[in-house]
Amino acid sequence: LFVAFVLLVVVSLGAMMWGLETQRRDALVVNLAGRQRMLAQQMGRLAFEAGLGEDVTNAALQEAKQTFNQTLFALQDGGAAPYLSNTTVSLPFTRDPGIRSALDAVIFAWDDFSNLLDELQHTPRDDSSFLTKLRSIEEKSSALVTRADEVVRLYEVDATSKVNRLRAMQFTFLVGALILLGVGAWITRKSALEPLRDL
């Protein structure tokens, strides 16, 4: 009984440590997925000031594009993603099929959006096609934001389900500990207290 109780405590502690690490990693992933939405909006705004010869805006747009692209593929396939200033974080491989499908939809929307941004940066602002490309970018930016929102929602649902599983495990450990204590009390009574009383 003593060994079983010790093992129960050790397993419970291990599960809690695993759960805390999983929550930390999930919080980081949700944070980066949420940043993708803000980057899509930022690129949509920068597009209004971009164009041939707009070097400062074009440089900011390229930086946002690079960050979005690296983070997107790190979310899907795992690997390094830019985080804060001049630092990177390692993201796990996404196994959930629903999230992978949502990320595929983001990649599909991102390819069109990225190509349009490249074309816009090489188009003079007084060119007749500039406004047409800008309107198209505005529409695709909205679609990209919507798909990025769906990814964030799915990551949050996945993180919540992991927290619920951890709670269920902790409740199971508590019930197991109470059962062991009850069995221990019964055995102590039968093997020691009752013979002593009879004696």
C-alpha positions in Angstrom: 0.0 0.0 0.0 2.8 2.4 0.9 4.6 1.7 -2.5 1.3 2.1 -4.4 0.7 5.4 -2.6 4.2 6.7 -3.4 3.7 5.6 -7.1 0.4 7.4 -7.2 1.9 10.6 -5.9 4.9 10.4 -8.3 2.6 9.8 -11.3 0.3 12.6 -10.2 3.3 15.0 -10.0 4.6 13.9 -13.4 1.2 14.4 -14.9 0.9 17.9 -13.4 4.4 18.9 -14.7 3.5 17.6 -18.1 0.2 19.5 -18.0 1.9 22.8 -17.0 4.5 22.4 -19.8 1.7 21.6 -22.3 -0.2 24.7 -21.2 2.9 26.9 -21.6 3.5 25.6 -25.1 -0.2 25.9 -26.0 -0.3 29.5 -24.8 2.7 30.3 -27.0 1.1 28.7 -30.0 -2.2 30.5 -29.5 -0.3 33.7 -29.0 1.6 33.3 -32.3 -1.5 32.2 -34.2 -3.2 35.3 -32.9 -0.2 37.4 -34.1 -0.8 36.0 -37.6 -4.2 37.7 -37.6 -2.7 41.1 -36.6 0.1 40.7 -39.2 -2.5 40.1 -42.0 -4.3 43.3 -40.9 -1.0 45.2 -40.7 -0.1 44.1 -44.3 -3.5 45.2 -45.5 -2.9 48.6 -44.0 0.7 48.9 -45.3 -0.5 48.1 -48.8 -2.3 51.5 -49.0 1.1 53.2 -48.6 3.2 50.8 -50.6 4.2 51.0 -54.3 7.2 51.4 -56.5 9.6 53.9 -54.8 8.0 53.6 -51.4 11.1 52.1 -49.9 10.3 52.5 -46.1 6.8 51.1 -46.5 7.9 48.3 -48.8 10.6 47.3 -46.3 8.1 47.2 -43.4 5.8 45.1 -45.6 8.5 42.7 -46.5 9.4 42.2 -42.8 5.8 41.5 -41.9 5.5 39.1 -44.9 8.6 37.2 -43.8 7.4 36.9 -40.2 4.0 35.7 -41.3 5.4 33.2 -43.7 7.9 31.7 -41.2 5.4 31.5 -38.4 2.8 29.9 -40.7 5.0 27.0 -41.7 6.4 26.6 -38.2 2.8 26.2 -36.9 2.1 23.6 -39.5 5.3 21.5 -39.7 7.1 22.5 -36.4 10.4 24.4 -36.2 11.7 27.9 -35.5 9.4 30.9 -35.6 10.3 34.5 -35.0 9.3 35.8 -31.6 9.8 39.1 -29.8 12.8 41.1 -31.0 15.6 39.0 -32.7 14.6 35.8 -30.9 13.0 32.6 -32.2 11.0 29.9 -30.5 10.6 26.2 -31.5 7.1 25.1 -32.2 5.8 21.5 -32.2 4.5 19.7 -35.2 0.7 20.1 -35.5 -1.0 16.7 -35.4 -4.7 17.7 -35.1 -6.3 17.1 -38.6 -8.8 19.9 -38.1 -6.1 22.4 -37.3 -3.9 21.2 -40.2 -6.9 21.6 -42.6 -7.4 25.2 -41.3 -3.7 25.9 -41.7 -3.9 24.6 -45.3 -6.7 27.0 -46.0 -4.5 29.9 -44.6 -1.6 28.8 -46.8 -3.9 28.8 -49.8 -5.2 32.3 -49.1 -1.7 33.5 -48.2 -0.2 32.5 -51.5 -2.6 34.7 -53.5 -2.3 37.5 -51.0 1.5 37.4 -50.9 1.7 37.4 -54.7 -0.5 40.4 -54.9 1.6 42.3 -52.4 4.7 41.6 -54.5 3.0 42.9 -57.6 1.8 46.0 -55.7 5.2 46.9 -54.4 6.5 47.0 -58.0 3.6 49.0 -59.3 3.8 52.9 -59.5 1.1 54.5 -57.3 -0.2 56.6 -60.3 -0.5 53.5 -62.5 -4.1 52.6 -63.5 -3.8 49.1 -62.2 -2.7 50.2 -58.7 -6.2 50.8 -57.3 -7.5 47.5 -58.8 -4.7 45.6 -57.1 -5.3 47.5 -53.9 -9.0 46.6 -53.8 -8.1 43.0 -54.5 -5.6 43.0 -51.6 -8.2 44.5 -49.3 -10.6 41.6 -50.1 -8.0 38.9 -49.8 -6.7 40.5 -46.5 -10.2 40.1 -45.1 -10.4 36.5 -46.2 -6.9 35.8 -44.7 -7.9 37.4 -41.4 -11.1 35.2 -41.3 -9.1 32.0 -41.9 -6.4 33.0 -39.3 -9.2 33.6 -36.8 -10.5 30.1 -37.4 -7.0 28.7 -36.7 -6.8 30.6 -33.4 -10.2 29.3 -32.4 -9.2 25.7 -33.1 -6.0 26.0 -31.2 -7.9 27.4 -28.2 -10.4 24.5 -28.4 -7.5 22.1 -28.5 -5.8 23.8 -25.5 -9.0 23.7 -23.5 -9.5 20.0 -24.1 -6.0 19.3 -22.8 -6.8 21.3 -19.6 -10.0 19.3 -19.2 -8.1 16.0 -19.6 -5.6 17.2 -17.0 -8.4 18.0 -14.6 -9.9 14.5 -15.1 -6.6 12.9 -14.5 -6.1 14.8 -11.3 -9.6 13.9 -10.1 -8.8 10.2 -10.9 -5.6 10.5 -8.8 -7.6 12.0 -5.9 -10.1 9.1 -6.0 -7.3 6.6 -6.2 -5.6 8.2 -3.2 -8.8 8.1 -1.2 -9.4 4.4 -2.1 -5.8 3.5 -1.0 -6.3 5.3 2.3 -9.6 3.5 2.8 -8.0 0.1 2.0 -5.1 0.9 4.3 -7.4 1.9 7.2 -9.4 -1.3 6.7 -6.3 -3.5 6.6 -4.8 -1.8 9.6 -8.1 -2.4 11.5 -8.3 -6.0 10.5 -4.7 -7.0 10.9 -3.7 -4.9 14.0 -6.5 -3.1 15.9 -9.0 -5.9 16.1 -6.4 -8.6 17.1 -5.1 -6.2 19.8 -8.6 -5.6 21.1 -9.3 -9.3 21.2 -6.0 -9.9 23.0 
